[in-house]
Amino acid sequence: MSRNRGGKHGRNKPTVGEKGRQVVESIDENNPVIKMFLAFRQELDDKHDRFEKIVKHSRDITIENKRIIFLLHSTNTDVESKKQVVLEEANTRLKQIFEKNFRAVALLLKGFDSYQYQKAYTSGLQEFIEALVFYQYLTSGSFEKWDNINKSFQYMDNGDSISLLFPQIDYILGIADFTGELMRRCINDLGVGNTNDCFKTCNMVKHIYSGFLGIINPGNKELGRKTYVIKQSLAKMELVCYNIQIRGSEIPKHMLLNVIESTDVNTEDDEGYYH
Amino acid sequence: MSSDNIIEHIFTPFQESINSEQDVREEIRNIMKDIEKSLREIVTTLQIIHRTLNGEEISAACFTARSLFNVVQKGFEKLDSVIPEGQYYRYNDHWRYATQRLCFLAALVVFLEKGFLVDKVTTAQILGLHEKSRLHLDLEDYLMGLLNLATELARFAVNSVTFGDYSRPLQISKFVAELNAGFRLLNLKNDSLRKRFDALKYDVKKIEEVVYDLTLRGLVPNSGGGEAVE
């Protein structure tokens, strides 16, 4: 490229950015600023890679848990042995997620601040809690506390003990999602005539909803949103129970579902009329 | 655990954990008030570079800024004692913005005093985030500070010329060009850092236009009109 020499003739006029360009051309890898930024690039790349790996695990976990939940809904049968088979399969698959998938995440986070990567796997974690709690409810009618479940997130790696960060908020939000599955369960129970179970599941969700109503956590919009969704689910379930009670003697059970689905469910706080 | 004691076993412990978290946040907020006060004072002090050419006044401002940084260091010392272990990123939203601003100001002071780019370790030392037990200087906060510095220097270049300092813009041009070259090496994701980096080219353009104006009129020191500078 031509360099300007003695511009007395005025022919070689300077251009905007020329000085900048000259600087850029003189910059090489020995420039201290460049060296600094090459190291920064490495650090940022490492962080992004780690984040993406964890996101991938989280997605796999979410997909698997959705399948497990679907599987658990199929226990809505009178055949006890078939139900047991399904529950055992679910149990095995849930253990796998603990021992393989979440362990992989914990290993990726070994030596790092887990809170920095928490957003990467929070949805997988919540989905897992939803499936786990659903399974526990179907087997025993209740489910484990947070610190019990947290114990299963402790792992050993070559003599070091590592643990996966399991924030209580993810546990609580997972339980919120679980009530949605209970609502489906309740309606399905009605469909196959298990009206007793309808009352049980409705009762469980009532207690859970009371718990959510009592939480004071300013600044967490997700909690508020999920509480609202629980309210809607619960309203549907309470209507189911109401109809079983009131109409159960009038019409055959298998027709109850039709009756309920044809009634609008009022979930607005203010007005008292159906629309 | 039956449905009857759900509240006791699940929601009470949860509310307790929320309450303790809120307590920690309250303590952090109080400490940040002091740090932010010093931050504002440093900003005000250093604005003098846009109002005067006087080297002594600028040195004095840097000196004042340095002593204000000492106050900031004490603030971060207090903050360090309040953060639980391994939870920097749980609470860092409270001090992220202030840290970015402080990095910018530290880099500005070093530029004014010595003319080169302050490295991350030194910046951490100036702020009081070096070798702390719970706190550290986050790389992205430091980088954000550098981007803010470029914008400030673009303005400084313009005002230097207004006050008759025709060599300062050249110094700034080289400095920001190197900064730009460095940033272009990074693989940035589509986050706030990336968006802020996108604005860097406007700072570069503004500075180059100032240099062009000087060069065109032969006002660049140590060269005639249009001659390339070594």
Boltz contact constraints between the chains, C-beta under 6 A:
constraints:
  - contact:
      token1: [A, 3]
      token2: [B, 228]
      max_distance: 6.0
  - contact:
      token1: [A, 4]
      token2: [B, 226]
      max_distance: 6.0
  - contact:
      token1: [A, 4]
      token2: [B, 227]
      max_distance: 6.0
  - contact:
      token1: [A, 4]
      token2: [B, 228]
      max_distance: 6.0
  - contact:
      token1: [A, 7]
      token2: [B, 225]
      max_distance: 6.0
  - contact:
      token1: [A, 7]
      token2: [B, 226]
      max_distance: 6.0
  - contact:
      token1: [A, 12]
      token2: [B, 226]
      max_distance: 6.0
  - contact:
      token1: [A, 14]
      token2: [B, 215]
      max_distance: 6.0
  - contact:
      token1: [A, 14]
      token2: [B, 216]
      max_distance: 6.0
  - contact:
      token1: [A, 14]
      token2: [B, 226]
      max_distance: 6.0
  - contact:
      token1: [A, 16]
      token2: [B, 208]
      max_distance: 6.0
  - contact:
      token1: [A, 16]
      token2: [B, 209]
      max_distance: 6.0
  - contact:
      token1: [A, 16]
      token2: [B, 212]
      max_distance: 6.0
  - contact:
      token1: [A, 17]
      token2: [B, 208]
      max_distance: 6.0
  - contact:
      token1: [A, 19]
      token2: [B, 173]
      max_distance: 6.0
  - contact:
      token1: [A, 19]
      token2: [B, 211]
      max_distance: 6.0
  - contact:
      token1: [A, 20]
      token2: [B, 173]
      max_distance: 6.0
  - contact:
      token1: [A, 20]
      token2: [B, 177]
      max_distance: 6.0
  - contact:
      token1: [A, 20]
      token2: [B, 208]
      max_distance: 6.0
  - contact:
      token1: [A, 23]
      token2: [B, 174]
      max_distance: 6.0
  - contact:
      token1: [A, 23]
      token2: [B, 177]
      max_distance: 6.0
  - contact:
      token1: [A, 24]
      token2: [B, 177]
      max_distance: 6.0
  - contact:
      token1: [A, 24]
      token2: [B, 181]
      max_distance: 6.0
  - contact:
      token1: [A, 27]
      token2: [B, 181]
      max_distance: 6.0
  - contact:
      token1: [A, 33]
      token2: [B, 117]
      max_distance: 6.0
  - contact:
      token1: [A, 33]
      token2: [B, 178]
      max_distance: 6.0
  - contact:
      token1: [A, 33]
      token2: [B, 182]
      max_distance: 6.0
  - contact:
      token1: [A, 34]
      token2: [B, 182]
      max_distance: 6.0
  - contact:
      token1: [A, 37]
      token2: [B, 182]
      max_distance: 6.0
  - contact:
      token1: [A, 37]
      token2: [B, 185]
      max_distance: 6.0
  - contact:
      token1: [A, 41]
      token2: [B, 185]
      max_distance: 6.0
  - contact:
      token1: [A, 41]
      token2: [B, 186]
      max_distance: 6.0
  - contact:
      token1: [A, 43]
      token2: [B, 139]
      max_distance: 6.0
  - contact:
      token1: [A, 45]
      token2: [B, 187]
      max_distance: 6.0
  - contact:
      token1: [A, 48]
      token2: [B, 189]
      max_distance: 6.0
  - contact:
      token1: [A, 113]
      token2: [B, 88]
      max_distance: 6.0
  - contact:
      token1: [A, 113]
      token2: [B, 89]
      max_distance: 6.0
  - contact:
      token1: [A, 115]
      token2: [B, 87]
      max_distance: 6.0
  - contact:
      token1: [A, 115]
      token2: [B, 89]
      max_distance: 6.0
  - contact:
      token1: [A, 115]
      token2: [B, 90]
      max_distance: 6.0
  - contact:
      token1: [A, 116]
      token2: [B, 89]
      max_distance: 6.0
  - contact:
      token1: [A, 142]
      token2: [B, 1]
      max_distance: 6.0
  - contact:
      token1: [A, 142]
      token2: [B, 2]
      max_distance: 6.0
  - contact:
      token1: [A, 145]
      token2: [B, 9]
      max_distance: 6.0
  - contact:
      token1: [A, 168]
      token2: [B, 14]
      max_distance: 6.0
  - contact:
      token1: [A, 168]
      token2: [B, 17]
      max_distance: 6.0
  - contact:
      token1: [A, 172]
      token2: [B, 14]
      max_distance: 6.0
  - contact:
      token1: [A, 203]
      token2: [B, 3]
      max_distance: 6.0
  - contact:
      token1: [A, 204]
      token2: [B, 3]
      max_distance: 6.0
  - contact:
      token1: [A, 207]
      token2: [B, 3]
      max_distance: 6.0
  - contact:
      token1: [A, 207]
      token2: [B, 6]
      max_distance: 6.0
  - contact:
      token1: [A, 211]
      token2: [B, 6]
      max_distance: 6.0
  - contact:
      token1: [A, 211]
      token2: [B, 7]
      max_distance: 6.0
  - contact:
      token1: [A, 211]
      token2: [B, 11]
      max_distance: 6.0
  - contact:
      token1: [A, 217]
      token2: [B, 18]
      max_distance: 6.0
